[in-house]
């Protein structure tokens, strides 16, 4: 038996998973399992015990943070009273698909494991909101600018640099070639004026941002120096949204040697409010191109 409103689950999942990577498959499957569990009012602890696991294992599964065994999915669906053969078959097939590697995993050690996880989360998102205070955001970088940023600071082998640049360019295709994803980026003026490489690299990068402003899926704002210290209150962050899967937003914070993904309601609300404040402090999107043209003239 399927919970109220879940009769079309199999068809919906088949449509949504088409062309998606392993991360979105895990998130989608985890979301479906959570809905069936809650419809039967079964605790995570009871579900974990049923598959010889724990409450935390069920939590990780429902958040899409781990892979799935087909046997576990079958056992959980049985516990949740799901008898529709099409639904069971679709979800067990989806469990099998979660083991397939994403395109970014082919770069192996060139990408840290924590960043590979983020790429999967980013690819699954339908709305990406970012605030960047240090550099032009990776989804808006030119190839030369990206290469200069990646190769500066820590000594990185040239092949690893090229792999990271290639991944960054592929990530951008999700924005520029997709019609179902939107990017709203707020950049600090310091990030746009900070020299990265020779002047010609900076000029081409700023010109690239001018063209990005014309893209229908991209909204770009700049926070001027005049905004003062308020703009730096939160530090750089990314908010990922997944409305199709009825999942909570994810806040992504990147550090020198790792990253954090926050998904508690209080944390999401705090960063969402910060993003709203930053959008008010920033110049309106209609002024962005004029601001960038002025920076180009200053080079």
TIVEXPA-408641 format. One record per residue (C-alpha): residue in one letter; z, x, y. Coordinates in steps of 0.25 Angstrom, whole numbers, padded with zeros to 4 digits, always signed. Each point is the difference from the previous one (the first is absolute). Layout:
// TIVEXPA-408641
AZXY
...
This chain:
// TIVEXPA-408641
X+0000+0000+0000
X-0003+0005+0014
X+0008-0002+0012
X-0004-0010+0011
X-0012+0005+0007
X-0003+0012-0010
X-0010-0007-0008
X-0011+0007+0007
X+0007+0014-0002
X-0010+0005-0010
X-0012-0003+0009
X+0006+0006+0013
X+0005+0013-0007
X-0014+0002-0006
X-0006-0002+0014
X+0010+0009+0007
X+0000+0012-0009
X-0015+0001+0000
X-0003+0014+0005
X+0015+0004+0003
X+0008+0012-0004
X+0012+0002-0009
X+0010-0002+0011
X-0005-0014+0004
X-0001-0004-0014
X+0015+0004-0003
X+0004-0007+0013
X-0008-0013-0004
X+0005+0000-0014
X+0015+0002+0005
X-0002-0011+0010
X-0005-0010-0011
X+0012+0004-0009
X+0010-0002+0010
X-0005-0014+0004
X+0000-0004-0015
X+0014+0006-0002
X+0006-0007+0013
X-0007-0013-0004
X+0009+0000-0013
X+0012+0005+0008
X+0002+0012-0009
X+0007+0012+0005
X-0006+0014+0001
X+0012+0005-0009
X-0004-0010-0011
X-0015+0003+0001
X+0003+0015-0001
X+0009-0002-0012
X-0011-0008-0007
X-0010+0011+0001
X+0011+0011-0004
X+0001+0004+0014
X+0008-0002+0013
X+0001-0008+0012
X-0005+0012+0008
X-0012+0001-0009
X-0004-0015+0003
X+0002+0003+0015
X-0010+0012-0001
X-0010-0008-0008
X+0000-0012+0010
X-0002+0009+0012
X-0011+0007-0007
X+0006+0014+0000
X-0002+0003-0015
X-0010-0002-0010
X+0000-0011-0011
X+0000-0001-0015
X-0008-0012-0005
X+0011-0003-0010
X+0011-0001+0011
X-0009-0009+0008
X-0003-0009-0012
X+0015+0000-0003
X+0004-0004+0014
X-0011-0011+0001
X+0006-0006-0013
X+0014+0001+0006
X-0005-0007+0012
X-0006-0011-0008
X-0015+0003+0004
X-0008-0006-0011
X-0014-0001+0007
X-0009+0009-0009
X-0009+0004+0012
X+0012+0004+0009
X+0006+0008-0011
X-0013+0007-0003
X-0003+0003+0015
X+0013+0006+0002
X+0000+0008-0012
X-0014+0005+0003
X+0006+0003+0014
X+0011+0008-0006
X-0010+0009-0007
X-0008+0002+0013
X+0012+0005+0007
X-0001+0013-0009
X-0014+0003+0006
X+0000+0011+0010
X-0003-0002+0015
X-0011+0008+0006
X+0010+0008+0008
X+0007+0005-0013
X-0012+0008-0004
X+0004+0010+0011
X+0012+0004-0008
X+0009+0010+0006
X-0007+0001+0013
X+0008-0013+0003
X+0015-0001-0001
X+0004-0011-0010
X+0008-0007+0012
X-0013-0001+0008
X-0009-0005-0012
X+0010-0011-0001
X-0002-0003+0015
X-0016+0000-0001
X+0001-0011-0010
X+0009-0008+0009
X-0009+0002+0011
X-0012-0004-0007
X+0006-0013-0005
X+0004-0004+0014
X-0008-0010+0008
X+0007+0003+0013
X+0004+0014+0004
X+0009+0002+0013
X+0003+0014+0004
X+0007+0007+0012
X-0003+0015+0001
X+0007+0009+0009
X-0005+0014-0004
X-0014+0000-0004
X-0012-0010-0001
X+0003-0008-0012
X-0007+0004-0013
X-0008-0013-0001
X-0006+0004+0014
X-0003+0015-0001
X-0013+0007-0001
X-0002+0009-0011
X+0001+0013+0009
X+0013-0005+0006
X+0006-0004-0013
X-0004+0014-0006
X+0007+0007+0012
X+0013-0009-0001
X+0001+0002-0015
X-0003+0015+0000
X+0010+0003+0012
X+0015+0004-0003
X+0002+0001-0015
X-0009+0010-0007
X-0009-0009-0008
X-0011+0005-0010
X-0014-0003+0006
X-0004-0009-0013
X+0013-0008+0002
X-0004-0002+0015
X-0014-0005-0003
X+0006-0010-0011
X+0010-0006+0010
X-0011-0001+0011
X-0009-0007-0010
X+0011-0010-0004
X+0003-0003+0015
X-0015-0003+0002
X+0000-0009-0012
X+0012-0007+0004
X-0007-0004+0013
X-0012-0007-0007
X+0011-0010-0004
X+0000-0004+0015
X-0014+0003+0004
X-0007-0006-0012
X+0010-0012-0003
X-0001-0013+0007
X+0014-0005-0006
X+0009+0011+0006
X+0004+0002+0015
X+0006+0013+0006
X+0009-0002+0013
X+0003+0014+0005
X+0009+0004+0011
X-0001+0015+0004
X+0009+0007+0010
X-0008+0007+0011
X+0006+0013-0005
X-0007-0001-0013
X-0013-0001+0007
X+0002+0011+0010
X+0006+0010-0010
X-0010+0011-0003
X-0005+0000-0014
X-0010+0011-0002
X-0011+0004+0010
X-0003-0009+0012
X-0013-0005-0007
X+0008-0005-0012
X+0009-0008+0010
X-0012-0005+0007
X-0006-0006-0012
X+0013-0005-0005
X+0002-0008+0013
X-0014-0005+0000
X+0002-0005-0014
X+0012-0008+0005
X-0009-0006+0010
X-0010-0005-0011
X+0012-0005-0008
X+0004-0009+0011
X-0013-0007-0002
X+0003-0003-0015
X+0003-0014-0002
X+0011+0003-0010
X+0007+0010+0009
X+0010-0002+0012
X+0004+0013+0007
X+0010+0001+0011
X+0006+0012+0007
X+0014+0002+0006
X-0001+0008+0013
X+0010+0011+0003
X+0005-0009+0011
X+0007-0009-0011
X+0011+0011-0001
X+0009+0003-0012
X+0000-0015-0004
X-0013+0002-0008
X+0006+0011-0009
X+0012-0008-0004
X-0005-0003-0014
X-0009+0012-0003
X-0013-0002-0007
X-0001-0011-0011
X-0010-0009-0008
X+0002-0014-0003
X-0008-0005-0012
X-0003-0015-0002
X-0004-0007-0013
X-0002-0015+0003
X-0009-0003-0012
X+0011+0004-0010
X+0011-0007+0007
X+0008+0014+0001
X+0009+0005+0011
X-0005+0010+0010
X+0002+0014-0003
X+0005+0010+0010
X-0005+0015-0002
X+0007+0012+0006
X-0006+0014-0003
X+0008+0012+0001
X-0003+0015-0002
X+0002+0000-0015
X+0000-0014-0004
X+0000-0015+0004
X+0008-0013+0000
X-0005-0014-0002
X+0010-0011+0005
X-0001-0014-0004
X+0013-0006+0004
X-0001-0012+0009
X+0009+0006+0010
X-0008+0013+0000
X-0014-0008+0001
X+0006-0008+0012
X+0005+0012+0007
X-0014+0007-0001
X-0008-0012+0003
X+0008-0002+0013
X-0002+0014+0004
X-0015-0001-0002
X+0000-0013+0009
X+0008+0008+0011
X-0010+0012-0001
X-0012-0010+0001
X+0006-0005+0013
X+0003+0014+0005
X-0014+0005-0003
X-0012-0003+0009
X-0007-0012-0005
X-0012+0002-0010
X-0010-0003+0011
X+0004+0013+0008
X+0000+0009-0012
X-0014+0005+0002
X+0002+0003+0015
X+0012+0008-0004
X-0007+0008-0010
X-0012+0002+0009
X+0010+0006+0010
X+0005+0010-0011
X-0014+0004-0003
X-0002+0003+0014
X+0012+0008+0001
X-0004+0010-0011
